[in-house]
Amino acid sequence: MDLVKNPYHKIPNIKPVVIEYIFKKEASISLARIGNNINQIAKRLNTLGGSYTSKEIKNDLEGIQSEMEFLRKMLGKKKDQESDF
């Protein structure tokens, strides 16, 4: 694991397996948030229909984008590589 990508590299005596576990846990949490946001959008579209404003949709999509950016940074991916997700 590259130390540049590892925010925990300053912690002394931390084992690589612990760092990998932390990264996987953070990635899992972020993916769960993305899934929750998508489910919220689908639920609102199904129940509210036309009263779900474009501003609300935009805010929900920005939440998804924010989580995806977090994952990209954590995995060391550049924005032009986003097709991997």
Sequence and secondary structure as in RCSB ss.txt:
>XXXX:A:sequence
MDLVKNPYHKIPNIKPVVIEYIFKKEASISLARIGNNINQIAKRLNTLGGSYTSKEIKNDLEGIQSEMEFLRKML
GKKKDQESDF
>XXXX:A:secstr
  TTT TTTTSTT  HHHHHHHHHHHHHHHHHHHHHHHHHHHHHHHHHGGGS HHHHHHHHHHHHHHHHHHHHHH
T  GGGGGG 
